[in-house]
Amino acid sequence: MANQKVMSMDLERYVTEMRRLGYCREKRTDYVCMCPECKARHKNDPTYRNLKLYIDKDMQYGHCFVCGLVVLSDDQSINTQVKRIEPKVDMNNWQICKLGSEGYWTLDRWNEFDEDDEEGINYLTHKRLYIYRKLYKLVGIKFKDHNPVVPFYYKGQLVYYQMRIIDPNSKMKYYSPHTEHKNPYILESGENKKFVICEGTFDAIACKILYPDRTPFAVLGSDITDYQIAMLRTYCPEDILIYMDKTEISRRIKDRIMEYINYADININPSDGTDPEEFLKHKLVMQAEESEYD
């Protein structure tokens, strides 16, 4: 499916309308409806009543097994565009916040994602970095409907995952299942006490290559939350490098971290607007060009 489409809608309202029209069947865990993308076939042929859009009963996710359409709820679309207000965290009484066992997006669903997907791998290779063809399995990336899904671990335990939407026409670039707190993406390295703080998941993977002696810690945004600082504290970091795409953001994060981790050596990698992944791409291109002249 070369150009898989992803859209958002009010799934509860859509299911209600499809039931009214008689184009919906209820199953144990899903509603099966007429797909909005497949409606054109029904318009041209009124006898066409293929119901293949499966919508989970929590009204969070839908997938059409005819045209491949992926549908996300409006609520989830809003969550990815509006800055979340994080609940306060007691640094001395901190608990891990992971995906639960209810709803569509559960930790158990991770086991259902594909280990390999050539279209998803091609996206990683051609749109991100060519070295991902060798890297994606090392960092545990799986695939859902061609979209790469990145696992989040804390002390060796799977706690979360995030999906990168590869459809170039989708307004939503990342899908992050809802949890009470925003988990950081950490590429753990044993008992390593040296960390590098960055913004996104792919920045973290780039930082692992740029700084192999450090543990990447991606905050998934332009700020670090109390919850993320509490999690960082559990590693007892001794040396922290902050590498965001803007130096002023790195300074702000440094000030936030120093409120709770004042024993560590904290430094900033100045940036002119280039994030770690972009810097690594440029570095690899330069190395390739230099090798041509050797």
N, C-alpha and C positions, 0 to 999 in steps of 0.2 A: 504494500500500500504506500505509494511513493509520497503523496502529500496528504497525510492523515490530518483531518480537521478536528480542532478542539474548540468547543464553544461553551459558554455558560448560560444558564437560564434558571428561572424559578421552577425547579423540578416538581415541587408539590403541586403547583398550579397546573403544570403540563400534564401530570398524571391524572389530576381531577378532570381536565378537559378531555383527555383521551378516553377516560372511563365513560364520560357523558356521551361521547360519540361512538362508543362500542369498540374502540381500538386499543383495549388494554385488558390484559389477563393478570390476575394476582397469583403469584407463586409463594413458596414458603419464605424465601428471603428477598425476592425481587418482584417488581412490577415489569411486565413485558408489554411494551407499547409500540405504536407505529413511530418510526424514526422521522424527525422533522426533515432530514436530508432526503429520505426515501419517499416523502410525500408526493414529489413530482411524478413518481411512477404511478401512485394511486390516482393522481389527478388525470393522467393520460389513460389510465386503465382502472376504472372504478372497481374491477374485480380483484385488483391487487390488494391484499390485506395481510401481507407478510409482517408479522410482529416480531422484530428482532432487536429492538432497543431495550436492553435490560437495565433497569434503574433500581439500585438498592433501596430498601425500605427506609433507610435513614435519610434518603433524599440528598445524598452527597455526590453520587457518581453514577454515570450511565455509559454504556458502550453498545454500539450497534454492530451486530455480527454480519450485517450485509455490506454496508458501506464503510465501516470502521470508525464512524464518528465517535469521539469521546466527549461526553457532556459532564460538566462540573456545575455544582450548585452556585447560584448567585452569591450566597453567603461566603463560600470559599473564595470566589473571585474577589470579593470585597476584602477578605482577610489578607490577600496578597498585595493589595494596593494601598491600604490604610495602615498607618503606623499603629501597632498593637500597644495597648496599655498593659504592661506586665504587672501582675500582682506582686506585692511586697514579699521579700524573702528574708527570713530570719537566718542570718549567716551561721548562727550557732545551732540551728535546728533544721538543717538542710536535708531535703529528700529528693531523690531522682524522680523526674517527671518523664514517663515514657508513654508510648502509644498503648492504649488499652486493648481489651478483648471484645469490645462492642462496636457496632457500626461496620462500615465497609472497610475503612483503612485501619487494619489491625496489624500487630506484629506477626501474627500467624500468616497473614496474606503474603508476607515477604517470601515465604517458601513456595508460593505459586508463581512468582515472577520468573521470566526466562533467563537462563544462564547466558545464552548467546542470542543475538539478533543482528543480522548483517546490516540492516538499515540503520539500527541504532549505533552499531560499531562504526559504520561509515560516517555518521554524524560526528561522533567523537573524534574520528581520525581527520576529517576534512574541515570541520567547522571549529574544532577546539585545537587539538595538537595531534600531529601524526603519530607521536609516541604512545597515544592511548590504545592503539591496537595491541600493544604489549602490556600496557599498564592497567587496563580496565578490570581484569580479573584479579590483579594484585591488590587493588583497593576495594574489591568486592562489588563492583557495579553490576546490577542486573537490569532487565528491561521489561517494561509494561507497554504493550501495543507500540513497540519500537522506541518508546521514550526511556532514556537511561534513568535508573532509580539508584540513588546513592545511599548506602547504609550508614547509620550513625551509631557508633559504639561508645560505651563508657566503661572503662576498666574491663574490656573484653566482652561486654554484654550488649547485644543489640537493643537499642532503646527507641530508635526512630528511623525514618527514611524520607527522602525528598526526591521528587520526580522532576526532571528537566523536560519540558514540552518542546519537541523539535519542530513542530509545524511552524514555518516562518510567518504564516498569516495569523497565528494565535497572539492575542494581546497578553495572554498569560504565559510568562516564560518559565516560571517554576511553580510547581504545585506542592505545598507543604501541608500535610494533614494537621488538623487542629489539635493542639495540646494546650494545657494551661500555661506552660512556659515554653519559650523558644530554646530548643536544644542547640548547642554549638556543634559544629562538625569537627571532630578530633581524629587525627591520624596518629593513634597512640604508638609509642615506641618504648616499650618496657617501662623502666623506672626513670626514664629521661626527665631531667629537671629543667631543661632548656626549651623554651617555647617560642613560637612565632605566631602573633595574632594577625589575622587577615579578615577579609570580608566574606567571600563566598566559598562554596565547596570546591570549585575548580581552581580558585586561588590557593586553597589549602594544598591541593595536589601539586600545584606548581611550586609552592613553598617547600614541599618535601623534597623536590628535586634541587631547588636553589639552596636550601639549607638542610642538608641531609642529617646534620647533627642536632636538629631541633624537632620538636613535636608541633605540627601545625594545629591551630585552634581558630576555626572560622566562626565569626559571630553572626553571620547571615544578615548583615545590615551595616549601617553607619554608626552604630553605637553598641556598647556592651551592657547587658542587663545584670541586675543583681544576681539573678539565678545563675547566669553564666560565670560571673565572678566567684560565686559560691562553689561552682563545680571546679573552676580553675584552682581554687584554694586547696581542694582535696589532693591535688598533685604536688603540693608544696613546691611550686616553681622557684628556682633560684636565679634564673636569667630569662628575661622576656624581651623579645624584639617585636615592635609593632609596625606592621607594614600594610597600611591602608592606601587607597588610591589618591588620597589628599593628605598632606602633612598635618593640616589643622585638625582633621578627624583623628589622626593618630595621637596628636597631643591631647585631645579631649578624652580619648580612651585611656591614655596613660594616667591622666589625673583621676579618672574614675577607679582604675585598678589600684592606684597608690593609696586610696582611702582604706582599702582592706588588705592589700598585700604590700606593706611598706618595707618588707625585709628583702625583697628581690631587687636585682639590678635590672632596671627597665630602661630600654632605649628605643629610639624611633628611627626607622628607615625613611629618609625624606623621599617624597614622591612628587612628580610634576603632573600627576593625573593618570599615570600609568599604573595599572594594578599588577600584581605578581604574575598572573597568567599572561598578560600582554607583554610584560618584560621578558618572560621566558620564551615566548614565541619569537620576539625580536632577537634574543640571544641565540636561539637555535638556527634562525635564518642566517645570522652573521657567521656562525660556526660552519654552516653548510657552504656558504659562499667562500669562506677562507680555505676550506678543504679542497675546493675546485682549483685553487691556484697553487696548492702544495705539490 
